[in-house]
Amino acid sequence: MLGSADSTLPWQSRVSLAAPLQLELGQDLVAGPHPQKPALTNHSITLGGFGVDRFYLGQTGLGFFKLFSFGGIGVWALIDIMLTAVAYLTPEDGSALLTS
């Protein structure tokens, strides 16, 4: 039976919401996915002229500069396409770029 007391419903979690959140010093609250090379290459090819590839890497300053210069009049965008194809660009936080 769906509403019986002994069965768990699909939306019920095994984690108690009343338990306090314990974080260690330096631990991120939200561990988001690391940037991936195929997605970065796709961003660079399709929207690289608007700086989306730099925003994806966490390089917001370069992303805004690339956005307002229209990808360096296209030259910077073409260079970034080549740099992303060989995985030369890395995320701002120093983590590795995932290749899968």
All heavy atoms as an XYZ file, in Angstrom:
744
protein
N       0.842     -1.173      0.000
C       0.000      0.000      0.000
C       0.894      1.245      0.000
O       1.899      1.292      0.684
C      -0.927     -0.038      1.214
C      -1.804      1.174      1.295
S      -2.826      1.191      2.756
C      -4.197      0.257      2.160
N       0.523      2.236     -0.719
C       1.357      3.422     -0.886
C       1.461      4.266      0.375
O       2.518      4.761      0.693
C       0.801      4.278     -2.032
C       1.626      5.500     -2.410
C       2.991      5.064     -2.898
C       0.921      6.303     -3.463
N       0.421      4.381      1.149
C       0.433      5.265      2.304
C       0.682      4.576      3.628
O       0.492      5.165      4.673
N       1.108      3.319      3.615
C       1.304      2.621      4.884
C       2.526      3.158      5.617
O       3.456      3.684      5.005
C       1.447      1.117      4.648
O       2.630      0.867      3.936
N       2.531      3.001      6.931
C       3.585      3.563      7.772
C       4.895      2.811      7.641
O       5.955      3.366      7.891
C       3.131      3.563      9.230
N       4.871      1.558      7.233
C       6.103      0.776      7.177
C       6.818      0.897      5.835
O       7.944      0.455      5.695
C       5.818     -0.694      7.490
C       4.820     -1.297      6.513
O       4.048     -0.529      5.914
O       4.827     -2.535      6.366
N       6.225      1.482      4.836
C       6.889      1.634      3.537
C       7.409      3.064      3.391
O       6.854      4.004      3.929
C       5.914      1.315      2.408
O       4.890      2.285      2.375
N       8.508      3.197      2.668
C       9.051      4.523      2.395
C       8.593      4.972      1.015
O       8.549      4.187      0.073
C      10.584      4.520      2.438
O      11.060      3.463      1.609
C      11.095      4.365      3.838
N       8.252      6.203      0.935
C       7.797      6.774     -0.316
C       8.997      7.175     -1.160
O      10.083      7.434     -0.640
C       6.896      7.970     -0.038
C       5.619      7.635      0.748
C       4.870      8.898      1.088
C       4.739      6.685     -0.037
N       8.856      7.257     -2.479
C       9.997      7.560     -3.350
C      10.681      8.888     -3.033
O      11.874      9.029     -3.215
C       9.384      7.585     -4.748
C       8.119      6.828     -4.639
C       7.648      6.982     -3.238
N       9.928      9.866     -2.552
C      10.522     11.177     -2.298
C      11.108     11.300     -0.903
O      11.696     12.308     -0.573
C       9.501     12.280     -2.528
C       8.279     12.153     -1.671
C       8.146     12.579     -0.391
C       7.050     11.555     -2.016
N       6.914     12.294      0.092
C       6.195     11.643     -0.898
C       6.565     10.924     -3.152
C       4.920     11.153     -0.891
C       5.290     10.451     -3.134
C       4.477     10.561     -2.019
N      10.932     10.277     -0.076
C      11.505     10.326      1.262
C      12.972      9.963      1.202
O      13.370      9.044      0.496
C      10.775      9.369      2.202
C       9.384      9.819      2.547
C       8.661      8.821      3.432
O       8.954      7.650      3.377
N       7.739      9.321      4.229
N      13.753     10.670      1.941
C      15.187     10.453      1.962
C      15.581      9.703      3.223
O      14.915      9.770      4.249
C      15.911     11.800      1.917
O      17.281     11.612      2.056
N      16.689      8.998      3.144
C      17.204      8.300      4.312
C      18.015      9.239      5.205
O      18.390      8.897      6.293
C      18.079      7.136      3.891
C      17.307      6.070      3.166
C      18.192      4.946      2.777
N      17.454      4.019      1.933
C      17.756      2.769      1.777
N      18.798      2.270      2.409
N      17.042      1.997      1.007
N      18.286     10.409      4.737
C      19.050     11.380      5.497
C      18.103     12.166      6.387
O      17.072     12.657      5.950
C      19.799     12.352      4.555
C      20.555     13.394      5.347
C      20.723     11.577      3.647
N      18.467     12.297      7.640
C      17.642     13.058      8.563
C      17.876     14.546      8.336
O      19.013     15.015      8.324
C      18.004     12.691     10.005
O      17.335     13.539     10.902
N      16.810     15.277      8.148
C      16.934     16.715      7.939
C      17.235     17.455      9.238
O      17.646     18.601      9.211
C      15.658     17.263      7.304
C      15.343     16.739      5.918
C      14.021     17.317      5.429
C      16.446     17.077      4.952
N      17.020     16.791     10.373
C      17.273     17.421     11.656
C      18.745     17.358     12.046
O      19.179     18.050     12.953
C      16.433     16.766     12.742
N      19.545     16.551     11.345
C      20.958     16.429     11.675
C      21.682     17.712     11.281
O      21.444     18.263     10.205
C      21.572     15.239     10.946
N      22.564     18.216     12.134
C      23.290     19.444     11.794
C      24.287     19.200     10.668
O      24.826     18.110     10.529
C      23.997     19.817     13.096
C      24.108     18.536     13.845
C      22.923     17.709     13.448
N      24.486     20.211      9.866
C      25.413     20.137      8.759
C      26.828     20.360      9.289
O      27.121     21.394      9.870
C      25.062     21.197      7.713
C      25.917     21.238      6.459
C      25.799     19.918      5.701
C      25.480     22.381      5.576
N      27.689     19.385      9.093
C      29.064     19.464      9.582
C      29.998     19.681      8.393
O      30.103     18.827      7.527
C      29.448     18.169     10.320
C      28.622     17.899     11.547
C      28.950     18.869     12.671
O      30.077     19.328     12.792
N      27.954     19.196     13.469
N      30.649     20.823      8.345
C      31.626     21.113      7.308
C      32.981     21.334      7.948
O      33.078     21.970      8.990
C      31.235     22.357      6.518
C      29.999     22.263      5.642
C      29.723     23.608      4.996
C      30.170     21.202      4.593
N      34.007     20.798      7.325
C      35.355     21.041      7.801
C      35.883     22.313      7.148
O      35.385     22.760      6.121
C      36.242     19.858      7.456
C      35.847     18.592      8.186
C      36.773     17.439      7.861
O      37.886     17.687      7.386
O      36.375     16.300      8.094
N      36.899     22.876      7.755
C      37.502     24.095      7.241
C      38.043     23.842      5.832
O      38.770     22.893      5.605
C      38.620     24.567      8.162
C      39.244     25.902      7.833
C      38.197     27.003      7.934
C      40.380     26.200      8.770
N      37.669     24.661      4.884
C      38.137     24.537      3.514
C      37.260     23.668      2.641
O      37.512     23.528      1.460
N      36.237     23.041      3.195
C      35.354     22.182      2.418
C      34.274     23.024      1.769
O      33.675     23.885      2.399
C      34.733     21.118      3.325
C      33.858     20.130      2.607
C      33.268     19.103      3.556
O      33.482     19.154      4.752
N      32.513     18.179      3.014
N      34.024     22.769      0.500
C      32.997     23.505     -0.228
C      31.617     23.025      0.176
O      31.394     21.837      0.389
C      33.154     23.317     -1.736
C      34.385     24.016     -2.266
O      34.806     24.994     -1.625
O      34.901     23.598     -3.310
N      30.681     23.958      0.280
C      29.308     23.590      0.584
C      28.650     22.930     -0.622
O      27.951     21.946     -0.506
C      28.506     24.828      1.000
C      27.064     24.590      1.407
C      27.001     23.657      2.610
C      26.381     25.895      1.738
N      28.916     23.459     -1.795
C      28.385     22.882     -3.022
C      29.566     22.442     -3.869
O      30.363     23.259     -4.298
C      27.533     23.918     -3.803
C      27.048     23.321     -5.106
C      26.381     24.391     -2.960
N      29.669     21.158     -4.067
C      30.746     20.622     -4.901
C      30.195     20.414     -6.299
O      29.624     19.378     -6.603
C      31.271     19.328     -4.319
N      30.312     21.410     -7.118
C      29.776     21.330     -8.469
C      30.658     20.506     -9.375
O      31.765     20.125     -9.019
N      30.174     20.212    -10.554
C      30.962     19.410    -11.490
C      32.156     20.195    -12.009
O      32.111     21.417    -12.141
C      29.975     19.104    -12.602
C      28.962     20.182    -12.520
C      28.873     20.577    -11.076
N      33.221     19.490    -12.262
C      34.410     20.122    -12.827
C      34.203     20.325    -14.333
O      33.501     19.555    -14.977
C      35.634     19.248    -12.593
C      36.005     19.147    -11.156
N      36.583     20.181    -10.466
C      35.892     18.140    -10.266
C      36.808     19.818     -9.221
N      36.384     18.573     -9.069
N      34.815     21.357    -14.888
C      34.670     21.597    -16.330
C      35.196     20.418    -17.144
O      36.187     19.800    -16.792
C      35.518     22.840    -16.571
C      35.587     23.522    -15.263
C      35.560     22.430    -14.242
N      34.512     20.115    -18.227
C      34.894     19.011    -19.095
C      35.359     19.545    -20.433
O      34.846     20.547    -20.929
C      33.720     18.067    -19.285
C      33.262     17.420    -18.005
C      32.092     16.489    -18.234
O      31.581     16.371    -19.331
N      31.668     15.823    -17.185
N      36.332     18.853    -21.037
C      36.912     19.310    -22.291
C      35.898     19.358    -23.437
O      35.882     20.336    -24.182
C      38.100     18.439    -22.672
C      38.780     18.925    -23.926
C      39.887     18.021    -24.374
C      40.433     18.502    -25.699
N      41.280     17.508    -26.324
N      35.033     18.333    -23.633
C      34.069     18.442    -24.736
C      33.115     19.630    -24.584
O      32.819     20.308    -25.567
C      33.304     17.120    -24.682
C      34.203     16.179    -23.979
C      34.980     17.009    -23.005
N      32.661     19.884    -23.364
C      31.759     21.019    -23.153
C      32.502     22.340    -23.370
O      31.951     23.281    -23.951
C      31.175     20.973    -21.754
N      33.739     22.421    -22.904
C      34.526     23.637    -23.088
C      34.788     23.902    -24.565
O      34.667     25.037    -25.027
C      35.852     23.531    -22.324
C      36.799     24.708    -22.472
C      36.167     25.980    -21.931
C      38.107     24.421    -21.779
N      35.118     22.851    -25.315
C      35.349     23.019    -26.747
C      34.072     23.460    -27.447
O      34.099     24.325    -28.333
C      35.878     21.709    -27.356
O      37.035     21.292    -26.633
C      36.256     21.891    -28.804
N      32.940     22.882    -27.049
C      31.656     23.275    -27.627
C      31.336     24.738    -27.314
O      30.909     25.494    -28.193
C      30.551     22.358    -27.108
C      29.222     22.634    -27.755
O      29.160     23.126    -28.871
N      28.155     22.322    -27.055
N      31.554     25.156    -26.065
C      31.318     26.557    -25.696
C      32.240     27.489    -26.475
O      31.833     28.581    -26.875
C      31.534     26.776    -24.199
C      30.516     26.125    -23.318
N      29.207     25.928    -23.687
C      30.619     25.624    -22.067
C      28.552     25.340    -22.725
N      29.395     25.140    -21.713
N      33.478     27.074    -26.661
C      34.437     27.918    -27.355
C      34.077     28.086    -28.826
O      34.210     29.177    -29.385
C      35.838     27.320    -27.214
O      36.796     28.163    -27.774
N      33.615     27.008    -29.452
C      33.266     27.082    -30.878
C      31.975     27.863    -31.091
O      31.905     28.718    -31.966
C      33.158     25.666    -31.472
C      34.539     25.016    -31.528
C      32.543     25.697    -32.868
C      34.517     23.547    -31.874
N      30.949     27.574    -30.287
C      29.644     28.176    -30.543
C      29.489     29.575    -29.963
O      28.966     30.463    -30.629
C      28.528     27.272    -29.992
O      28.746     27.061    -28.599
C      28.494     25.943    -30.716
N      29.929     29.785    -28.729
C      29.714     31.065    -28.063
C      31.010     31.696    -27.558
O      30.986     32.541    -26.665
C      28.745     30.877    -26.886
C      27.348     30.386    -27.261
C      26.575     29.994    -26.019
C      26.609     31.441    -28.037
N      32.125     31.289    -28.127
C      33.419     31.805    -27.688
C      33.597     33.294    -27.923
O      34.312     33.966    -27.186
N      32.957     33.823    -28.931
C      33.043     35.253    -29.197
C      32.397     36.103    -28.122
O      32.675     37.286    -28.010
N      31.542     35.485    -27.313
C      30.884     36.190    -26.217
C      31.530     35.877    -24.863
O      31.012     36.279    -23.829
C      29.400     35.839    -26.172
C      28.675     36.207    -27.425
C      28.242     35.229    -28.295
C      28.449     37.534    -27.741
C      27.573     35.568    -29.458
C      27.776     37.884    -28.904
C      27.340     36.898    -29.771
N      32.616     35.113    -24.864
C      33.343     34.839    -23.631
C      32.771     33.729    -22.780
O      33.183     33.550    -21.634
N      31.831     32.962    -23.311
C      31.193     31.908    -22.521
C      32.210     30.863    -22.080
O      32.133     30.340    -20.967
C      30.037     31.268    -23.322
C      29.469     30.063    -22.613
C      28.960     32.300    -23.571
N      33.195     30.568    -22.918
C      34.205     29.582    -22.546
C      35.037     30.044    -21.354
O      35.369     29.253    -20.467
C      35.104     29.249    -23.732
C      35.704     30.480    -24.397
O      35.272     31.610    -24.081
O      36.598     30.318    -25.248
N      35.331     31.327    -21.279
C      36.092     31.853    -20.137
C      35.246     31.890    -18.868
O      35.742     31.617    -17.782
C      36.637     33.245    -20.453
C      37.663     33.259    -21.570
C      38.907     32.517    -21.164
N      39.905     32.575    -22.222
C      41.205     32.556    -22.002
N      41.672     32.463    -20.779
N      42.040     32.615    -23.011
N      33.953     32.203    -19.006
C      33.057     32.148    -17.854
C      32.946     30.717    -17.342
O      32.898     30.477    -16.144
C      31.668     32.683    -18.202
C      31.591     34.175    -18.320
C      31.281     34.774    -19.530
C      31.826     34.980    -17.218
C      31.204     36.154    -19.637
C      31.743     36.369    -17.315
C      31.435     36.945    -18.528
N      32.895     29.749    -18.254
C      32.800     28.327    -17.890
C      34.019     27.880    -17.097
O      33.920     27.041    -16.206
C      32.642     27.500    -19.161
C      32.453     26.018    -18.936
C      31.297     25.529    -18.338
C      33.412     25.107    -19.334
C      31.113     24.182    -18.146
C      33.234     23.748    -19.143
C      32.082     23.293    -18.547
O      31.899     21.957    -18.349
N      35.167     28.460    -17.376
C      36.393     28.131    -16.650
C      36.524     28.906    -15.347
O      37.452     28.680    -14.589
C      37.622     28.413    -17.527
C      37.817     27.481    -18.703
C      38.955     27.969    -19.580
C      38.083     26.070    -18.217
N      35.628     29.838    -15.096
C      35.693     30.627    -13.875
C      36.527     31.879    -14.017
O      36.809     32.557    -13.034
N      36.932     32.201    -15.213
C      37.752     33.389    -15.471
C      36.822     34.534    -15.892
O      36.749     34.914    -17.053
C      38.774     33.079    -16.567
C      39.686     31.938    -16.204
C      40.550     31.469    -17.367
O      40.352     31.869    -18.500
N      41.495     30.612    -17.057
N      36.135     35.098    -14.891
C      35.100     36.082    -15.186
C      35.658     37.387    -15.749
O      35.027     38.001    -16.605
C      34.262     36.386    -13.934
O      35.128     36.794    -12.887
C      33.483     35.158    -13.498
N      36.806     37.807    -15.284
C      37.400     39.038    -15.801
C      37.704     38.933    -17.285
O      37.362     39.834    -18.073
N      38.343     37.836    -17.684
C      38.620     37.628    -19.102
C      37.339     37.393    -19.890
O      37.245     37.773    -21.063
C      39.572     36.442    -19.280
C      41.004     36.665    -18.818
C      41.801     35.381    -18.912
C      41.666     37.758    -19.637
N      36.344     36.782    -19.234
C      35.065     36.561    -19.899
C      34.378     37.868    -20.252
O      33.868     38.036    -21.361
N      34.354     38.817    -19.302
C      33.742     40.120    -19.583
C      34.538     40.889    -20.631
O      33.968     41.527    -21.507
C      33.624     40.954    -18.301
C      32.433     40.595    -17.473
C      32.596     40.124    -16.185
C      31.149     40.729    -17.965
C      31.504     39.791    -15.409
C      30.047     40.397    -17.213
C      30.223     39.915    -15.919
N      35.865     40.833    -20.553
C      36.681     41.537    -21.536
C      36.457     40.954    -22.931
O      36.345     41.685    -23.919
C      38.158     41.463    -21.152
C      39.040     42.314    -22.011
C      38.958     43.696    -21.954
C      39.942     41.738    -22.878
C      39.761     44.489    -22.756
C      40.750     42.517    -23.676
C      40.662     43.891    -23.612
N      36.364     39.626    -23.001
C      36.120     38.976    -24.286
C      34.705     39.283    -24.794
O      34.498     39.447    -25.991
C      36.321     37.471    -24.128
C      36.445     36.721    -25.413
C      36.836     35.280    -25.143
C      36.847     34.483    -26.410
N      37.165     33.074    -26.164
N      33.753     39.389    -23.875
C      32.375     39.715    -24.248
C      32.293     41.113    -24.852
O      31.691     41.305    -25.912
C      31.466     39.619    -23.022
C      30.032     40.107    -23.170
C      29.259     39.198    -24.114
C      29.352     40.179    -21.816
N      32.901     42.095    -24.193
C      32.792     43.476    -24.653
C      33.696     43.798    -25.835
O      33.509     44.818    -26.494
C      33.042     44.442    -23.499
C      31.967     44.375    -22.452
C      32.283     44.140    -21.128
C      30.632     44.516    -22.782
C      31.299     44.078    -20.158
C      29.628     44.440    -21.836
C      29.964     44.224    -20.510
N      34.675     42.934    -26.129
C      35.511     43.146    -27.314
C      35.104     42.220    -28.458
O      35.815     42.127    -29.459
C      36.987     42.917    -26.971
O      37.225     41.550    -26.698
N      33.940     41.542    -28.289
C      33.429     40.604    -29.289
C      34.472     39.556    -29.664
O      34.708     39.265    -30.838
C      32.924     41.333    -30.542
C      31.799     42.271    -30.255
C      31.990     43.634    -30.282
C      30.540     41.778    -29.932
C      30.954     44.504    -30.007
C      29.497     42.641    -29.661
C      29.695     44.013    -29.698
N      35.072     38.984    -28.631
C      36.060     37.931    -28.851
C      37.344     38.451    -29.462
O      38.031     37.740    -30.182
N      37.699     39.667    -29.111
C      38.906     40.264    -29.692
C      38.770     40.410    -31.190
O      39.695     40.110    -31.942
N      37.585     40.855    -31.625
C      37.226     41.005    -33.045
C      37.406     39.662    -33.777
O      37.770     39.608    -34.933
C      38.039     42.126    -33.735
C      38.117     43.374    -32.884
C      37.448     42.469    -35.101
C      36.804     44.098    -32.679
N      37.171     38.574    -33.058
C      37.233     37.240    -33.654
C      38.572     36.552    -33.544
O      38.649     35.329    -33.589
N      39.644     37.322    -33.403
C      40.979     36.729    -33.335
C      41.150     35.963    -32.032
O      41.621     34.810    -32.023
C      42.065     37.823    -33.479
C      43.454     37.236    -33.306
C      41.931     38.514    -34.815
N      40.773     36.570    -30.921
C      40.896     35.922    -29.614
C      40.026     34.668    -29.559
O      40.416     33.648    -29.000
C      40.495     36.912    -28.542
C      40.788     36.509    -27.130
C      41.400     35.370    -26.685
C      40.474     37.252    -25.969
N      41.485     35.367    -25.332
C      40.919     36.517    -24.856
C      39.856     38.470    -25.749
C      40.769     36.953    -23.550
C      39.712     38.902    -24.448
C      40.168     38.153    -23.370
N      38.860     34.725    -30.169
C      37.966     33.567    -30.188
C      38.595     32.412    -30.951
O      38.525     31.258    -30.519
C      36.625     33.952    -30.792
N      39.223     32.689    -32.090
C      39.886     31.634    -32.863
C      41.068     31.035    -32.103
O      41.286     29.821    -32.129
C      40.354     32.181    -34.215
C      39.250     32.502    -35.210
C      39.826     33.172    -36.447
C      38.509     31.236    -35.589
N      41.823     31.861    -31.422
C      42.949     31.365    -30.626
C      42.448     30.487    -29.487
O      43.017     29.417    -29.219
C      43.802     32.540    -30.106
C      44.515     33.220    -31.275
C      44.799     32.068    -29.061
C      45.208     34.500    -30.918
N      41.353     30.910    -28.835
C      40.798     30.101    -27.746
C      40.244     28.774    -28.228
O      40.285     27.785    -27.501
C      39.727     30.885    -26.993
C      40.311     31.758    -25.904
O      41.515     31.665    -25.650
O      39.550     32.533    -25.295
N      39.720     28.712    -29.438
C      39.258     27.433    -29.993
C      40.430     26.468    -30.103
O      40.330     25.296    -29.728
C      38.571     27.640    -31.354
C      37.233     28.340    -31.168
C      38.365     26.306    -32.076
C      36.576     28.764    -32.461
N      41.563     26.957    -30.575
C      42.749     26.100    -30.675
C      43.267     25.700    -29.295
O      43.666     24.554    -29.078
C      43.841     26.808    -31.480
C      43.509     26.954    -32.946
S      44.828     27.685    -33.906
C      44.599     29.410    -33.517
N      43.248     26.640    -28.341
C      43.737     26.335    -26.999
C      42.844     25.336    -26.272
O      43.334     24.508    -25.510
C      43.876     27.620    -26.181
C      44.966     28.592    -26.624
C      44.937     29.844    -25.770
C      46.330     27.938    -26.563
N      41.546     25.392    -26.521
C      40.660     24.423    -25.889
C      40.747     23.061    -26.561
O      40.572     22.035    -25.909
C      39.204     24.897    -25.896
O      38.809     25.172    -27.232
C      39.029     26.123    -25.052
N      41.032     23.034    -27.848
C      41.146     21.756    -28.559
C      42.326     20.940    -28.055
O      42.265     19.712    -28.015
C      41.268     21.998    -30.053
N      43.393     21.615    -27.629
C      44.566     20.886    -27.108
C      44.587     20.874    -25.586
O      45.570     20.450    -24.989
C      45.884     21.481    -27.655
C      45.953     21.325    -29.155
C      46.059     22.928    -27.249
N      43.504     21.328    -24.948
C      43.342     21.337    -23.484
C      44.432     22.142    -22.790
O      44.945     21.758    -21.748
C      43.271     19.925    -22.932
N      44.793     23.278    -23.365
C      45.796     24.145    -22.751
C      45.191     25.007    -21.646
O      45.845     25.296    -20.658
C      46.441     25.031    -23.820
C      47.544     25.919    -23.283
C      48.795     25.402    -23.035
C      47.317     27.267    -23.026
C      49.812     26.205    -22.539
C      48.308     28.077    -22.534
C      49.559     27.542    -22.287
O      50.553     28.335    -21.787
N      43.941     25.420    -21.822
C      43.277     26.255    -20.827
C      42.825     25.407    -19.647
O      42.346     24.288    -19.817
C      42.071     26.958    -21.445
C      42.371     27.937    -22.572
C      41.077     28.475    -23.141
C      43.240     29.064    -22.077
N      42.994     25.920    -18.450
C      42.589     25.206    -17.241
C      41.635     26.077    -16.429
O      41.626     27.297    -16.573
C      43.801     24.844    -16.368
O      44.501     26.029    -16.034
C      44.732     23.889    -17.095
N      40.829     25.468    -15.556
C      39.929     26.248    -14.698
C      40.685     27.182    -13.759
O      41.851     26.936    -13.422
C      39.166     25.184    -13.915
C      39.267     23.957    -14.744
C      40.587     24.038    -15.436
N      40.017     28.235    -13.358
C      40.620     29.258    -12.507
C      41.043     28.707    -11.147
O      42.039     29.138    -10.586
C      39.628     30.411    -12.323
C      40.157     31.588    -11.533
C      41.243     32.355    -12.274
O      41.269     32.348    -13.514
O      42.078     32.943    -11.583
N      40.311     27.720    -10.623
C      40.627     27.199     -9.302
C      41.801     26.224     -9.304
O      42.170     25.705     -8.263
C      39.399     26.557     -8.657
C      38.890     25.359     -9.436
O      39.420     25.065    -10.527
O      37.925     24.721     -8.944
N      42.377     25.942    -10.456
C      43.535     25.070    -10.536
C      43.206     23.599    -10.670
O      44.105     22.764    -10.743
N      41.924     23.262    -10.714
C      41.548     21.855    -10.858
C      41.816     21.391    -12.288
O      41.997     22.182    -13.194
C      40.078     21.664    -10.480
O      39.256     22.378    -11.364
N      41.815     20.097    -12.458
C      42.101     19.524    -13.769
C      40.866     19.600    -14.663
O      39.735     19.531    -14.183
C      42.527     18.084    -13.616
N      41.095     19.727    -15.931
C      40.030     19.719    -16.925
C      39.721     18.268    -17.263
O      40.612     17.513    -17.658
C      40.476     20.475    -18.169
C      39.465     20.767    -19.248
C      38.401     21.704    -18.724
C      40.132     21.374    -20.441
N      38.479     17.840    -17.065
C      38.109     16.451    -17.326
C      38.024     16.216    -18.817
O      37.511     17.036    -19.563
C      36.776     16.126    -16.662
C      36.735     16.269    -15.141
C      35.351     15.932    -14.621
C      37.765     15.375    -14.488
N      38.541     15.084    -19.264
C      38.590     14.804    -20.702
C      37.439     13.942    -21.189
O      37.327     13.684    -22.360
C      39.918     14.096    -21.065
O      40.027     12.904    -20.310
C      41.084     15.008    -20.799
N      36.596     13.459    -20.291
C      35.493     12.580    -20.740
C      34.204     13.340    -20.847
O      34.017     14.397    -20.365
C      35.322     11.430    -19.791
O      35.014     11.888    -18.503
